[in-house]
Amino acid sequence: MINEMSAKRKGVYIFLISFLVLYILSVLINLNYPLLSGEEPRRALVSIEMLHSGNYIMPSIFGEDYFNKPPIFNWILTGFFYITGSESEWVVRLPSLLFLLIFAGTHYFIAKKFLPKTIAALSSLFTLTSADIYFYALQNGGEIDIFYALVVYLQAISLFYFGHYRRWLYFFLASYLFCAIGFLTKGFPSLVFQVFTLLAVCVYHRSIKYLFRWQHLAGISIFLIVTGVYLYFFSFYNPPQRLLINLLNESFKKSAVGERSEKLWSKAFTYPALILKFLLPWSLLLLLLVKKIRLHIWSNPLVRFSILFIIFNIGVYWFTGRPKLRYVYMFLPFFYTILAYLYWKYKSHYFSTISKFLKYTGFLFLLILGGVVVLPFFLNVSIFWVVLMAVALLIFSYNYFRQSRFSIWFFIIGVVLTRLVYAALIVPVEHERSSMRYDLFIKEIGMANNHQPVTYWSPADSLDFVIDVKINKWEYESLASPPEFHYQLPYYYHRATGDIMQYASSIQPNQTYLTFKGWLKDSSVTVLWTSHDLKVGDALILFKK
């Protein structure tokens, strides 16, 4: 008996070590590709300017004050730049991998106190291998969303954990501390999560009296102290009202409150399907529910809280005008806790059905194996990686179909191998085929300009500090600011030269400027370089007066 338990424990350790090694490799391989995109270059650029200026209170971009996000995520990126001595794409994306591992690990250590370890482990592994976060978010890890999801999760799970054990001081102190960190990361959404999750906790405990304890004032005080200290130092550079109003308006613009889209209701109706897609591949397990069994999911405290957290908070995103999946990563462990619990309950009643289902879905890996084998006939890919991935998938498939007891664990490894295939073979091809190679643009600009300093020029835009909702619009003030630009250009300019690209709204003689052709009305300038930008349908030009 002891030897059997020892062998089982050894098998678990081997699985976990193998999983972690393969998982980390599947993300780190070719993490420098593709070029920074979306919000990544903006986050990187703000952090680079912060590091070079030494000003960690007032973020800037193009040397101009930046009000759209508080600085905590930029502090983290700046720390990684400083420690590694690099500002490469790999370093920009590395924090998100570390935070996701912390995210899943924290969830496991909390969940195993309320669920069998198998369910706790499955819910954490489902979170790590969720297709959207695994294949997209980590490959674009310079964005803020994984870190922010971790902070919101810690905020919510603190309310559940300390509330369950009636430790009310920690209940409020921890949740409001994480709420403050979230506020200094992304602004007002953290307060929305705090309010709705507290309501969920009231339903969980069937009482609202917990909200009126003196410890609640202690928690609010922690929030006010943490945010107040930052706003105090911020006031030496700008009135705090500017930041707070802009953060509030940013929240409204990304919600139904400020959205004027006629498609709002159609998006609301399609959102459940979007969530099912978001939860792939593990949402496929819901197909098993065609057979009715008594699940008793409400009896488990963590599952019950997960349901309430989703019900009370998802509406903010369900009825938003911009239903971006990266905004709801904090819901993943709660969704997957429910799914893992359903799987475990179903398996105890219909083991053979589960085995057949996983065996049939396992044919997906044979299709991937076939795709890897024929890939060199269609794309210019590394033969080394083709052979290595084909052999790995062949060995995996052989073992996958030989057994039925551990199919779900093998399926998880199969997802990781699929991500390895994507990282090793597909990502480099996508990079080479990209039509907008901003790194090459900067090299061409340097040659055309004899490697002289370049300034971003455009007519000044207006940054309006307003609260704009459907029913009214409250205006505070306006400041001149640079209009939106492709932040890849100043990022790769810095990578190539070590300099920070500055902004100017006036043209001076003998200086070189980069702009869009549509902005430039002066025909007396000398154009040194031009390239058509497919994303905006305009030409980028380098010019000198």
Summary of the structure (lengths in Angstrom):
residues: 545
radius of gyration: 25.7
end to end distance: 84.8
largest distance: 88.4
contacts: 1722
relative contact order: 0.11
helix: 66%
strand: 9%
